[in-house]
């Protein structure tokens, strides 16, 4: 990690980790005391509490790095966003697609009720993973024999969710890289399938399960396409910490859940067809530099995240000053050593969080098995 990045990561890491641990503690208290009595009340409270942490990441994009998220969708969909339940499927183009989704969700008023289907290891990430676990995210082991029942149980628990929510599913199963694209193209050629250029071949088992179980209480599917202009470096968490700005373009098309086929094969083919269309759309964009035929919506840059971060800074600085005055920790070598150790731990934890978001640490490339019935859900 470069020195300028360290100088940014350490103070921001102290802010994020200390405030995050406070949020995790509050979530744990409500999980123990409130959830057994009323799951819906717990979810309403957790939405507010989780946003106190997640808005810090929105602040990083909006105010620290100045990343511009451009949203393209029709006016009717824009008015419905945040006011209805939706299953969101998206290509996995950059390291921070999930964070871009949080930005759009925050603008729509449903940040705290945004959910995702993620790999099991994510819930072990310090602070952020724990917060997601308290917020009913679904975590999978990438073993369909076990994940099938996990998904079914998770979908059933969402039926009585008291707020509009988005459930995000990255059906490609991993982040896009040229190596993974080549593997997908080789697989497509060996099976006589459509060979993609800008997306990976979707793994449809999870999508089929989601549609089959949630069709009755989730009215919409949001087909989300994310693109980064080719004349700029793709955004990463490290670039964001370095306050390096970029532009991310997002297109959302809404489909009624009732429009989808009824059969398993039909649902799976619908998903594959969407990604064929998505691939052609991205190819046109990269060739002609024309992103969408839909209207660009003004999503602004709300000051709420800035206000939350300022409040956290004031609270934590006040508590740290009181702690130093009470303990006189810097007056001894042991205290100084303790403080230095804490800073090293902060740096290590932030390094873990940054690396976990990088495409190089995502799911390794793998070729689906020849027998479709043995295909793993990724």
Phi and psi in degrees as a GROMACS rama.xvg file:
@    title "Ramachandran Plot"
@    xaxis  label "Phi"
@    yaxis  label "Psi"
@TYPE xy
-68.3008  154.772  UNK-2
-57.3193  -46.5675  UNK-3
-57.6639  -35.8214  UNK-4
-66.1801  -40.7364  UNK-5
-61.1742  -42.5807  UNK-6
-62.3127  -27.8465  UNK-7
-87.3096  -39.9381  UNK-8
-67.5025  -39.4261  UNK-9
-62.6035  -55.3013  UNK-10
-65.1475  -39.4663  UNK-11
-67.5702  -34.1926  UNK-12
-66.068  -40.9065  UNK-13
-59.8936  -44.8123  UNK-14
-60.1631  -48.9508  UNK-15
-68.2685  -43.2149  UNK-16
-71.4458  -45.9531  UNK-17
-65.2311  -46.4631  UNK-18
-65.9836  -36.3138  UNK-19
-65.5422  -40.2187  UNK-20
-64.6579  -36.0748  UNK-21
-63.8063  -44.8849  UNK-22
-62.5818  -45.137  UNK-23
-58.6833  -40.8301  UNK-24
-63.9448  -44.1244  UNK-25
-62.858  -43.3098  UNK-26
-60.012  -41.6753  UNK-27
-63.8827  -41.0371  UNK-28
-62.079  -47.1333  UNK-29
-69.0121  -32.3543  UNK-30
-62.7758  -39.8098  UNK-31
-78.5757  -40.8129  UNK-32
-92.8011  -34.5915  UNK-33
-101.325  -43.7597  UNK-34
-57.1647  -41.2804  UNK-35
-62.3786  -26.2989  UNK-36
-87.3918  -41.0226  UNK-37
-153.954  105.232  UNK-38
-64.927  -36.0725  UNK-39
-68.2973  -40.7565  UNK-40
-62.9926  -41.901  UNK-41
-59.7487  -43.5977  UNK-42
-64.6907  -37.4549  UNK-43
-66.1083  -41.6672  UNK-44
-68.716  -43.0318  UNK-45
-63.3461  -33.6306  UNK-46
-55.8053  -44.7225  UNK-47
-69.9292  -43.9053  UNK-48
-66.4209  -45.5301  UNK-49
-61.663  -35.9862  UNK-50
-64.4285  -26.9856  UNK-51
-62.0963  -27.4519  UNK-52
-91.5248  -48.2283  UNK-53
-66.1467  -27.4755  UNK-54
-66.008  -22.4091  UNK-55
-64.5586  -36.9737  UNK-56
-72.0188  -34.5783  UNK-57
-62.7006  -40.7182  UNK-58
-60.8309  -39.5071  UNK-59
-56.9365  -44.2419  UNK-60
-72.5934  -48.8437  UNK-61
-74.0251  -45.9223  UNK-62
-111.39  -30.9529  UNK-63
-82.9991  -53.9317  UNK-64
-94.0075  -20.8929  UNK-65
67.4727  33.616  UNK-66
-69.6553  131.042  UNK-67
-100.558  120.197  UNK-68
-102.026  117.595  UNK-69
-100.754  125.245  UNK-70
-109.278  128.819  UNK-71
-120.432  120.107  UNK-72
-163.712  169.642  UNK-73
-80.5464  161.341  UNK-74
-63.0167  -37.3117  UNK-75
-65.3201  -44.9208  UNK-76
-63.4707  -40.7949  UNK-77
-60.5789  -37.3196  UNK-78
-71.9979  -28.328  UNK-79
-84.4485  -21.6581  UNK-80
-61.4706  127.082  UNK-81
88.4696  -7.44363  UNK-82
-112.32  -0.0500706  UNK-83
-142.257  160.852  UNK-84
-76.6774  143.029  UNK-85
-151.862  144.803  UNK-86
-96.4222  123.3  UNK-87
-110.214  122.314  UNK-88
-113.64  140.335  UNK-89
-147.799  147.495  UNK-90
-71.9662  153.611  UNK-91
-109.712  80.8695  UNK-92
-88.0508  -39.3154  UNK-93
-126.731  174.243  UNK-94
-69.5425  -19.5373  UNK-95
-118.608  26.0284  UNK-96
-55.1728  -40.0476  UNK-97
-62.6242  -36.2848  UNK-98
-74.986  -34.3059  UNK-99
-62.7578  -39.901  UNK-100
-61.8818  -37.735  UNK-101
-63.7459  -37.3351  UNK-102
-61.4838  -47.9163  UNK-103
-64.0913  -40.3004  UNK-104
-63.9904  -40.3645  UNK-105
-63.2385  -39.9039  UNK-106
-65.3238  -27.5509  UNK-107
-89.8374  -5.32916  UNK-108
85.8834  15.7443  UNK-109
-128.522  31.8751  UNK-110
-58.559  -48.8487  UNK-111
-70.4668  -13.6195  UNK-112
-112.862  22.5203  UNK-113
-88.7799  128.313  UNK-114
-120.566  168.4  UNK-115
-154.25  156.166  UNK-116
-98.5135  119.767  UNK-117
-134.56  165.648  UNK-118
-69.8723  150.467  UNK-119
-60.1548  -33.8966  UNK-120
-62.4524  -23.4622  UNK-121
-64.4143  -31.2339  UNK-122
-72.2845  -11.1876  UNK-123
-89.8819  -6.64907  UNK-124
-64.9372  132.764  UNK-125
-56.0301  138.164  UNK-126
67.5118  -66.7817  UNK-127
-70.5442  -42.3667  UNK-128
-66.6276  -39.4531  UNK-129
-63.8994  -40.135  UNK-130
-63.5157  -39.2795  UNK-131
-64.8938  -38.4414  UNK-132
-62.973  -43.5132  UNK-133
-64.977  -19.9387  UNK-134
-98.6556  15.5527  UNK-135
70.5499  27.1703  UNK-136
-63.8562  152.413  UNK-137
-100.153  125.607  UNK-138
-115.538  129.706  UNK-139
-115.273  156.106  UNK-140
-98.8132  -1.99255  UNK-141
63.0685  35.7624  UNK-142
-133.31  106.787  UNK-143
-60.4724  -31.7033  UNK-144
-59.3192  -35.6397  UNK-145
-93.6578  -36.0884  UNK-146
-69.744  -27.8865  UNK-147
-59.4109  -46.7595  UNK-148
-70.5204  -33.7321  UNK-149
-61.8258  -44.1592  UNK-150
-65.4766  -46.7339  UNK-151
-58.4282  -44.8733  UNK-152
-64.2718  -42.2083  UNK-153
-64.1933  -42  UNK-154
-65.0745  -39.9166  UNK-155
-63.4488  -36.5826  UNK-156
-71.6543  -19.8794  UNK-157
-82.0001  -11.9319  UNK-158
-60.8666  -35.1471  UNK-159
-103.883  21.2681  UNK-160
-59.4573  128.158  UNK-161
-80.0326  -2.29849  UNK-162
-131.42  156.575  UNK-163
-59.0625  135.779  UNK-164
-136.914  158.568  UNK-165
-113.339  132.238  UNK-166
-112.574  112.043  UNK-167
-91.3444  135.232  UNK-168
-135.471  115.672  UNK-169
-90.5362  95.1211  UNK-170
-72.4563  -14.707  UNK-171
-69.4632  -23.441  UNK-172
84.6366  -9.38017  UNK-173
-164.986  165.295  UNK-174
-76.8715  147.678  UNK-175
-70.3183  127.036  UNK-176
-139.46  163.338  UNK-177
-64.6152  -35.7047  UNK-178
-62.661  -44.762  UNK-179
-70.4055  -32.0892  UNK-180
-64.6877  -43.325  UNK-181
-61.652  -41.4733  UNK-182
-63.5152  -40.374  UNK-183
-65.3619  -40.1455  UNK-184
-66.2242  -40.7263  UNK-185
-63.6201  -41.3621  UNK-186
-64.2926  -44.1201  UNK-187
-61.3411  -40.8871  UNK-188
-65.1948  -37.5603  UNK-189
-71.5646  -21.7281  UNK-190
-108.944  1.49754  UNK-191
69.1723  31.4033  UNK-192
-99.6757  170.27  UNK-193
-62.4302  132.179  UNK-194
-96.5834  112.941  UNK-195
-76.4304  161.539  UNK-196
-121.144  -25.686  UNK-197
-129.852  -2.09044  UNK-198
-136.489  170.877  UNK-199
-101.109  166.919  UNK-200
-73.5053  124.588  UNK-201
-69.7353  143.463  UNK-202
-94.8292  116.385  UNK-203
-97.7949  -7.07199  UNK-204
-60.7107  -45.0475  UNK-205
-64.9434  -38.4702  UNK-206
-65.0536  -43.7695  UNK-207
-60.5853  -43.0821  UNK-208
-63.6011  -42.0799  UNK-209
-62.7119  -47.0583  UNK-210
-65.0064  -43.925  UNK-211
-61.5333  -37.9719  UNK-212
-91.3318  -22.5728  UNK-213
-111.501  1.29867  UNK-214
-56.0496  -34.0137  UNK-215
-77.8393  -20.8467  UNK-216
-129.676  2.06234  UNK-217
-118.601  112.901  UNK-218
-80.683  -15.953  UNK-219
-140.644  152.914  UNK-220
-116.503  128.916  UNK-221
-101.293  112.775  UNK-222
-86.8718  106.312  UNK-223
-105.781  129.433  UNK-224
-119.906  124.771  UNK-225
-111.142  135.579  UNK-226
-141.671  146.71  UNK-227
-118.937  128.255  UNK-228
-52.7026  140.905  UNK-229
-72.6917  -14.0875  UNK-230
-87.1913  11.2729  UNK-231
-136.882  156.204  UNK-232
-70.8493  141.296  UNK-233
-63.9116  142.865  UNK-234
-69.35  141.205  UNK-235
-135.204  166.566  UNK-236
-62.4646  -36.8458  UNK-237
-65.3696  -41.4011  UNK-238
-65.2538  -35.5905  UNK-239
-66.1272  -44.2932  UNK-240
-61.6149  -30.4936  UNK-241
-81.2777  5.20007  UNK-242
61.3032  37.6263  UNK-243
-96.0501  117.698  UNK-244
-78.6977  161.157  UNK-245
-163.206  175.642  UNK-246
-121.214  133.508  UNK-247
-124.508  127.786  UNK-248
-103.659  135.539  UNK-249
-130.9  126.488  UNK-250
-114.641  134.755  UNK-251
-124.673  124.107  UNK-252
-114.733  132.604  UNK-253
-98.4876  134.034  UNK-254
-124.278  138.752  UNK-255
-71.4717  135.31  UNK-256
-58.9154  -31.2111  UNK-257
-72.1191  -14.0221  UNK-258
-74.8767  -20.5894  UNK-259
-73.2182  153.479  UNK-260
-61.0723  162.961  UNK-261
-89.6516  -28.2186  UNK-262
-84.137  157.806  UNK-263
-60.9988  -46.9824  UNK-264
-64.2665  -37.1971  UNK-265
-66.4591  -41.9648  UNK-266
-63.7142  -44.185  UNK-267
-62.0473  -42.3572  UNK-268
-67.8043  -35.5592  UNK-269
-59.1193  -43.889  UNK-270
-63.4563  -43.5677  UNK-271
-63.2527  -40.458  UNK-272
-64.678  -38.1152  UNK-273
-60.1063  -40.1613  UNK-274
-75.6526  -27.5668  UNK-275
-64.3899  -44.7829  UNK-276
-63.4949  -41.553  UNK-277
-61.7748  -40.3882  UNK-278
-64.2434  -44.4291  UNK-279
-64.561  -37.5756  UNK-280
-63.4128  -45.1957  UNK-281
-66.7098  -36.4275  UNK-282
-62.9302  -41.4885  UNK-283
-63.7436  -40.1093  UNK-284
-64.0435  -46.3146  UNK-285
-69.1705  -25.0635  UNK-286
-86.9116  -39.9882  UNK-287
-110.174  -5.50782  UNK-288
59.2562  33.0617  UNK-289
-121.456  109.385  UNK-290
-78.2377  -46.2674  UNK-291
-151.57  149.033  UNK-292
-88.2576  -1.44267  UNK-293
-90.413  159.805  UNK-294
-74.1631  138.925  UNK-295
-77.1797  125.455  UNK-296
-95.1341  143.166  UNK-297
-83.3498  107.278  UNK-298
-103.385  -4.32449  UNK-299
62.0405  -163.868  UNK-300
-142.587  83.9989  UNK-301
-59.0391  150.191  UNK-302
-87.8531  0.313148  UNK-303
-59.2959  -44.7886  UNK-304
-64.7998  -37.4951  UNK-305
-63.7754  -42.5418  UNK-306
-63.0221  -43.6957  UNK-307
-62.4959  -43.8631  UNK-308
-65.0458  -41.9899  UNK-309
-61.0669  -41.7454  UNK-310
-63.9553  -43.2008  UNK-311
-61.9755  -43.3979  UNK-312
-61.0972  -46.3006  UNK-313
-62.3294  -44.3176  UNK-314
-64.2215  -46.9789  UNK-315
-69.9997  -39.5386  UNK-316
-62.185  -42.351  UNK-317
-62.1875  -45.5797  UNK-318
-67.3413  -37.7044  UNK-319
-66.7548  -41.6766  UNK-320
-62.6727  -44.1996  UNK-321
-61.1533  -40.728  UNK-322
-63.4426  -44.6146  UNK-323
-63.7378  -39.7918  UNK-324
-66.959  -37.8003  UNK-325
-73.7579  -40.3429  UNK-326
-95.7259  -21.0419  UNK-327
51.7479  41.9672  UNK-328
-65.2875  -28.7544  UNK-329
-85.5372  4.10782  UNK-330
-90.401  -1.45518  UNK-331
-134.622  159.029  UNK-332
-65.8561  -33.9871  UNK-333
-63.7109  -41.1981  UNK-334
-65.0046  -41.2776  UNK-335
-64.5418  -42.4135  UNK-336
-62.7189  -39.7843  UNK-337
-62.2585  -44.2184  UNK-338
-63.5043  -41.9412  UNK-339
-64.4591  -40.4853  UNK-340
-62.7853  -40.6588  UNK-341
-60.9516  -42.6889  UNK-342
-64.3585  -38.2584  UNK-343
-64.7415  -42.4  UNK-344
-63.3933  -40.6813  UNK-345
-58.8979  -45.0122  UNK-346
-62.4199  -41.4234  UNK-347
-65.9624  -45.0513  UNK-348
-62.1399  -43.207  UNK-349
-66.4788  -35.1381  UNK-350
-62.9997  -40.5407  UNK-351
-62.4858  -44.9295  UNK-352
-64.2614  -41.1093  UNK-353
-66.3972  -46.131  UNK-354
-65.9402  -32.8179  UNK-355
-64.5353  -22.8219  UNK-356
-90.2965  -8.98359  UNK-357
-80.3778  143.558  UNK-358
-61.2563  -29.157  UNK-359
-66.418  -18.0178  UNK-360
-108.678  14.1953  UNK-361
-86.3653  -174.165  UNK-362
-55.8628  126.34  UNK-363
-63.9162  151.783  UNK-364
-63.3185  137.984  UNK-365
-147.842  147.716  UNK-366
-93.1386  127.513  UNK-367
-58.6373  146.669  UNK-368
-64.5292  155.389  UNK-369
-66.181  -30.7941  UNK-370
-87.9306  109.382  UNK-371
-57.2822  -25.791  UNK-372
-71.2051  -16.2389  UNK-373
-98.8029  3.69431  UNK-374
-62.2553  131.011  UNK-375
-80.4508  146.739  UNK-376
-85.9663  123.337  UNK-377
